[in-house]
Amino acid sequence: MKQETLDKILLKVEKPARYIGNEQNIYIKKEEDIKTRFAFAFPDIYDVGMSHLGLHILYNLLNNEEGIYCERVFSPWVDMEDQMRTNNIPLYSLETKTPLDEFDFVGFTLQYEMSYTNILNMLDLSNIPLESKDRTESDPLILAGGPCVYNPEPLADIIDFFVIGEAEETILKVMQKHKESKEQKLTRKEFLESIVNIEGIYIPSFYNIKYKEDKTIDQMIAKNEDYPRKIKKVIQKNLDETYYLDKMIVPFIQTVHDRVILEIFRGCTRGCRFCQAGMIYRPVRERSVESLLEIAKKLIRSTGHEEISLSSLSTSDYSELEDLVIRLMDEFKEDKIGLSLPSLRLDSFSLDLIQEIQKVRKTGLTFAPEAGSQRLRDVINKGINEEDLLKASRDAFNMGWSTVKLYFMIGLPTETKEDLEGIKDLAYKVRGEFFNRPKENLKGNLKINTSASCFVPKAFTPFQWYPQSTLEEFKEKQDYLKTIIKDKKIKFDTHDAKTSFLEAVFARGDRKVSKVLIEAFKNGAKFDGWRDRFKYDVWMDAFEKLEIDPAFYANRQRDYEEVLPWEFIDIGVSKSFLIKENEKAKLSELTPNCKVSCSGCGIEKGFKGDLC
């Protein structure tokens, strides 16, 4: 590709810095030193992808290895794509402007089901066949990892192999096998054969799916007796000994998160029954304070960022949070480095801690009750009560906060009209906490931003058998909430139910929906996670043309005996535990936090060692 052609094009698009590379802390390697070329592909725009911690970790991990060059590629926004197609420019890597079809591997991270059409678009822009069966020896191997691969089947026709679990060790084993395969001049099929028994590797083309007459799965059949029947997820048992980056690429433009990201632990002890991450990332493994301090120093030095974000599923559950915060504040006070604590829980909410780290400016606070009534919070095993929320709000208002966000879900299992009314009641009670104070304390303009997303049942959760509400039911619930929430201080917003419906189809779909995905893409579907780009009618036409009913995947109750598309994956949490949790949900029974008592989820047995 000629640089002058690219330069002309970039003058015509929004944010050309998305496409130029050359940022601080990128890797540049000599051609003669490169044996394996790996493109880390993020199926969304640069601004979103560059905020993803996993990208930075694997980019640095792979580039620290001799002979491997990892480069980045993102989904171009529609203006850039138009220019590329008009001018016959293939999708290229940022580091060397190399077309994607010249790489050995193109690795996608799957963070959200609604980005799947972007994967197809990126392959199409690269002149790489969309389906794995159509690729030749000259095409790259297409792999995928991330949370969505815990149900990989909707992409089974597209992805050559999946990495299930935490990829740090697995990806290096695959790269070593690739080096050997080049020396031995193996074919694509022979290379895949060589990695099939690496733990965490799933190769869909090595298996056939047999269906019953009712369209549910009868069984998955391995094409060779040497192929594993179960794919066990991979975890890093000791995070202090697990690779972590000491530098991050610094973009030229503002991204979603312009800050140093410190991953303080993986996993969650809480056991919310709707939460996939809380199940698939078990068990909890923490990094030590000493290790985190050293990482923070290196990252601040190498990036020049002015803020550190503590990353985890539930930051306030880190066992040494107070000590970590105090030491980070002390270490960086002269440099005036800010600290942010996302993922805080109401029942372990330390406003003193937040006030300490936000002395410079007060941002809004986000609380997630999830459900409006105590009964429904017990159904989902949220483990918090109304007073937790009201106390946290009261404390926040007394310390000067005036903007609060409340996050709920609608369509949760067993939900009633009274549960919906509880959303309104809670928001009004939070409003009351602000105004039920002496007039001299009423500082700031109160804003309560209340949002209600649509519940999507996910694989490997206790609610994986539960049907999603229909579009009609979601609309009825959303409209009802809009009619009863009338206070001007309370802004109420809902998510697009049609997007959530499609998300549910791909969250619980089988291989058949791969065909729908390709058909919808060919008719213009892409950037489906962006509200103004989502083309619901295109999707419905694709389902109709292929005679596949999306409601079969989204709105159908499953029984415990049904073979689910993802059951060949072993996450360490037992099916019997998920069933037990679903039954307890029906009775509104709580399961204690893992720190209080062991719930017997099976993870300790599945991953032997003193982990929990």
N, C-alpha and C positions, 0 to 999 in steps of 0.2 A: 504494500500500500504506500502510495506516495504521500510524503508529509505535507506537501503543498495542497494536495486535494483535501486532506483532512483539515488543514488550517482554514480553508475556504468554507468548509461545511460547519466547522465549529463557530464561525461568526454568525451563523443563522439559527443557532439553537439556544435554548434557555440553559443557563449554568454550564458553559463549556468545560469548566474545571472537573466536571464529572467524568470526562473522557480523555484527559491528557496524561494522567499519571504524574511521575516525577515529584511526588510528595516527600516530605521529610520521613526518614527511616524506612524507605523501601529498599529492597535488595536488587542489586544489579550484578549479574554473573557473566563470566566469559563463556562464549559459545562452546569452546573446546572443553570446558569443565563440566558441561551439562550432559548427563546420561538419561535422565528422566524429566520430562516436562509435565507439570501438573497445573491445571487451571482451577483455582478455587472460584466457583460460580455462585453468585448470590442472586436468586430469582426475583429481585426487586431493584429499585433504583439505588444508585451510589449513596445517597443521603441516608437511606435506611440501612443498607448493608454495611457501611463503614462504622456503624454503631454497634455491630454484632460482635460480642467478645470472642465467640468461637472462631470467627474469621481470623482475628488477630493471633489467636493461639496457634492455629494450624499453619497459618502463613509463616510465622516465625519458626515453629517446630520443624516444618519441612525444609525451610531455607537454611536451617542450621546443619542440615545433613549434606555431606559431600555428594556431589553428583546430581542432586535434586534441585530443580528450580521451580518454585511455586509462584505463580503470577495470579492476578485478580481480574475478574470480569463481572460486570453487573448488567442487569437488564436496562437497556437504553430507554429513556422516556420516549413517548410517541413522536416528538418532533425530531429527535436524533434518528429514530428508526426510519422515519420517512426519508430522511436525507441518505441514510445508508442504503436503503433499498433503491432509491432513485439513482444513486451514484455507484451501485454495484460494489459496495464496501462490506465485506463480511465482518461479523462480530469479532473483536480483537481483544487481546489482553492489554492491561494498562501499562505494564512494565516495559514490554518490548514491541507492542502493537502487532503481535503475532496472531494470525487468524486461529480461531479455536480448533479448526479441523486439523491443525498441525501439531496439536499436543498429544501426549501419550494418554493422559487422563483428564477428564473434565468432571470435577466433583461438586455436586450441588448440596447445599444445606437446606433442609426442609423444615422451616419454622412454622409454616401456616399452609393449610390445605388450599387456600384460595390463591396461592402463588403457582399452582401446578401448570397452568397454561403458559406462564412466563418461561417455565423450563422448556416447553415445546417451542416457544417463540425464539428463545436463545439458540436452541439446536437448529431451527430452521434458518436463522440469520447466519449460522455457521456452516451451512450446507452439510450438516450431519443428519443422516436419516433419523426420523422420529422414533422408529421402533427398533429394538435391539436386533431382531431377526434380520433386518435389512442392512445392517452395518457390515462392512468388509474389513479385511486385514489392515487397510490404510486408515480406517476411522479410529478416533480416540475411544477408549473405554469410558463409559459413563457410569459414575457411581453416585450414591447419595447417602447422607447421614442426617442426624438431627432428630428432634422429637417426633416428627410425623412418620418416621420410618418404623415406628412401633405398630403401624398398619401399613406395610409397604405395597400391598396388593393392588391398589388403584393405579400404581405406576409400574406394575410388573412387566408390562409389554414394552416399557420405555427405558428403564434403568437396567444396565448390565449387571451390577451388583450393589448391594446395600451394606452399610456398616452399621450394625445394631449396637448401640451403647456408646460409651465414651471412647473417642477415636484415637487418643494420643498414641497408644501402643499398637493398636490394630493397623493404623494407616502406615506405620513404619514397617510392619511385617509385610504388608502388601507391596510396599515399595521395594523391599529387599527381594521378594519373589519376582518382581518385575525385572529387576536388574539381572537375576539369574535366568529369567525367561528370554531376555534379549541375547544373553551369551549362548543359550541353547537353541535360539531361533525358534521358539515355540509359537504356535498359532494362537489366536484369541481364545479359542475353545480350550486349548491345552493350558494356557495361562490361567483361565478360570478354574480348570480342574486342579491346578496347583495351589489355589487359595481357598478352595471350597471348605476345607476342614480347619481353616484359621478361625478361632472362636470369634463370633460376632459377624461373620460374613454370610450373607444370604444371596444366592444367585437364582432368581426366579425361573430362568429358562431351564434349570435342572430339575424342575418339578412340574407335574401335571395336576390339575384340579378336577376331581370327579364330582358332579352335582347330582342331587336327588331330583325327583320329579317336581317337588315343590320349590325348586330353584335355590334351596339352601345347599351348603357344601356337604358332600358325603365324606370325602377324604382328600388329603394331599398325598400324591404318590411321587416318591423320588424316582428319577429315571435310571439311577444307578445305586446299587446297594452300598456303595462307599460314601454316598452323600448323606449328611446328617439329617435326622428326622426332626430334631429340635435345634433351634438356633438360640444360643444363650447370649444374653446381653453381656457386654464387657464393662467393668467398672475399674476405676483407679482407686485402689484400697487406701493408699496413704497420699494425701494431697501435698504434704510437705516434700515428698519425694517425686511428685508428678511434675512434669515440665510446666513452667509458667513463663510467659514472655517477660523480657526486661526492657522492651521498647515497643511502642505502638506507632503505626503510621499516623501522621498528623495531616488531615485534609486541608486543602486550600479554601474550602467553603464550609459553611456551617452545616453540620449533620444533626441527626436526631439527638445524639449524645456527644457533646464535645468535652470529654473529660477522661481522666484515668479511671479504669474499671478494675476494682479489686474483688476477685471472687473469694469470698470468705469461707463458704462451705457449699457442699452439694447435698441434695436430698432435703427431706422435710419430715418432721416427726408428727405432724398434726393429723393427717388422715382424713382430710375433707373428701367426701365421697364423690364429688363431681370432678375432682382435680386429677388430671392425668399425670402432670409433672410430679405430684406428691407420691404417686405410686411407682412410676417408671424410674425415678432417680434415687429410690431408696438403695442403700441405707444412708443416713447422714454421716458425712465425713468432713471434718473441719480442718482448716489451715491454722497453724499456730500464730499467735500475735507476733512473735519474733520474725517468722517467715513473711508475714504480711507487711511488716514495717520495712523490711529490706526490699521487698518487691515495690512498695510505694515509693521509696527513695529513688530507685532506679528509673521507675516510670516517670516520675516528676522531672527528674534530670533530663531524660531522653526526649520528652515531649514538650515541656514548657506549659502543660495544662495548668489551670488554676483551680481545678476542682477534682476531688476524688469521690467516686461513687462506690459504695459497698454493695456488692452483687450477691444475691442468693434468692431462694424462694421465699424466705421469711427471715429477714435480716435481724429482727429483734430476738430471734431464737438462738443466735450465736452465743455460745456459753460465756465468752469473755468480751462481750460487746462494749461494756463500759470501759474496761481497761484499754481495749483497742482504740476507741474513740478518743480517750484522754491522751494516749500516747501519740496518736496521729496529730491531734490538735497541737500538742506540745512541740512535736517535731517540725511542723510546718507553720507555726504561728507567725514567725518573722516574714515568711514568704506570702502570708495572707492567702493560703490555700484553703478553699472551701471544702466542705464535706457534705455529701447527701446520703440519706438513709432511706432508700425505697423499701417496699415490702415490709412495712411495719404492721404488727397486729394490735388490735384494740386492747386485748387483755394483757399485753406486755408492753404497753405504750408508755414510754418515759419521756414526757414533755420536757422535763428538765434537761435531758440529754439533747433533745432536738433544739431547745432554746439555746443551749450552749454552742451548738455548731452553726446556728443560723443567726448569730448576733448581727451580722452585716445586713441581712435582708430577710424578711419573712415571706416565704412562698406559701401557696395554698397547701392544705393537708388533705390527704385522701384516706378515707376509711371505707372498709369493705364489709358491711354486715352481711352481704350476699342475699339474705332473705328478710322479709318484713316482719315475720312473726317468730316468736321463740320456738314454737312447735316445728316450723320449717327449718330453722337454724339447727335444731336437734336432728332433724331428718338428714341433713347434709353433713352432720358432724362438725359444724363450724366451731363449736366449743366456746362461743362468746355469748353474752346476754345484753339486753337493752341497756342496762346500767353501765356496762363497759363503754358503749358508744356515747352515752350521755355524759359520763364523767370525762371521757377524753375530749369531747366537744367543749364541755364547761371549762376544763383546764386550759384548752387552747384559746378560748375566747378571753379568759381572764389574763392570759399572757399576751394578748394583743392580736391574735389571729382573727380575721373576719371573713376569710374564704375557706370553705370546706367542700370537699367532693365526697359524695356518698355513692357507692357502687353496689348495685343489686343485679340479680338475675331473675328472669321470669321464665316460666315453663318448667321449673324444677319438679322432680317427682312428688306426687301427692299434693301439689299446690291447689289452693282453694281461693275463692273470692276474698275471704278474710285475710289470707296471706298477702294478696295484692294491696288491700286496704292498709295493711301493716307498713308497707313501703311509704305511703302517704303519712301515716301516723308518726313514723320515726322521723321523717324529714321535718314535720311540724314540731315535734318535740325538740329536735336539734335547734330549730328556729327559736323555740321558747327559751332554751338555755342561754341564747345570746341576749334576748330582751328582758329576761327575768333577773336582771342585775341592776344595781344602782345606776341612775342616769349618767353620772359622771364617768362610769366605766364603759359606756357604750361608744367605743371609738371604732371608726372604720365603717365601711358600707358592707353590710352582711350580704354574702352570696353563698347559697347552698346549691351547688351543681349536682343534681341527682341523675344518675344514668341507670338504665336497666337493659342489659344485654339479653339475648335469647340463649337459653340453655342448649348446649350441644353435647349429647352423650358421646363419650370417647372410649377408645379401646383401653383395656386394663384398668378400668375403674369399676367400683361397685355398681355404677349406673349404666354400664355398657349394654345391659339388656333392655334398658328402658326406652320407650318410644319418645321421639321428640314431638313437641306440640306441632299441630298443623299450622300452615300459614294463616288460616282463618282464625284459629285459636289465638295465635300470637297477636294478630291485628285486634281482635276483640279485647285482649288484655291490655295492649298498648293504648287503645282508644279509651278504655275505662280509666286507666291511670291519668291520662291527659285531662279527662273531665273532672276528676276529683282533686287533682293537685292544682290549686288556683292561686296560691300565694305568690306575690311578685318577687319575693326574696328567694323563691325556690325555682330554679330553672330545671325543667325535666326533659331528658333526652332519651331516645330509644335507639337501638341498633336496627339495621335493616334485616328484617326477618327472612327475606329471600336469600340473602347472603349466608345467613346462619343455616338455612335449610340445605343449601348446596354444600356447606362445610360439613354438615352431618352426613350427607351422602358419601363424601370422600373420607370422612373420619371412620366410617364403618363399612365402606364399600369393599367389594371383592374385585377380581381381575376384569370382570365384565365392564366395569366403569372406565377402564383404560380406553376402550373404544369410544365411549362418549366424550371423554376428555379430548381425544384427538379430533373427533368430529366437530366439537364446539370450537376448538382452536382454529380449525380450517375455515370456520365461518365467522371468525372475528373476535372470539373470546380471548382476552388477556387483561392483565391488571385487574382481575376480578375482586381483589381485596380493596380496590379504590372505588368508593361509592359512585363517583361520576363516570366510571369506566365499565361498571358491571352491566352485562347484557343478559338479563334473565331469560328473555325470549329465545335467544340463541341457544341457551342451554336446554330449554324445554323442547325446542325443535330437534336437538341432537338426541335427547332421550326418546322422543317419539319416533324418529327415523329408525333408530336401532332397536325399537320395541323393548326398551328397558324402563321399568317403573322406578323413578327416584324414591317414591314413598316406601318401596320395599326395603330400602336401606335406612331412610331417615325416620319414618313414622311407624315402624312395625315393632311390636313387642317380641323379644326373643325369649326362648325358654333356656333353662340351664343345660339341657342336653344338646342343644344345637352346636354344631361345629362352627365357630366364628372364624372369619378369614385370617385373623392374626394369632390364632391359638398355637401355631407352631413355634412361636417365640417364647422363650423362657426369661421372664424379667426378674425371677426370684421370688416374687409375691405369688402365693398359691391361688388357684381358682377357688378352692374351698374357702379361703379367707374372703375373697371378693363376694362370694355368695352369702357368706355369713354377714358381711357388712350391709349387703343389699336387704337382707331379711331384717336386720336391726333397724335399718332406715324406715322400713314399713311400720315399725313400732315406735319410732322417734327415740330410739335408744342411742345413747352416746358411747363411743369407744374412747377411752382416755388417750391423751398424748403419749407417744412412745416413751417420753422421758419419765412419765409417771409410772407406767407399767407396760410390759410387753404385750402386744395384742396378738402375737403369734401369726404374723403375716407370712412367714416362711423365708424371709430374706436371710436370716442368720443361718438357716439350714442350707439355703441355696448357694450362699457365698461363705464358705467355711472360714472361720477366723473371728477374732474378737472385734467385730465391726460395729454392732449396735451399742 
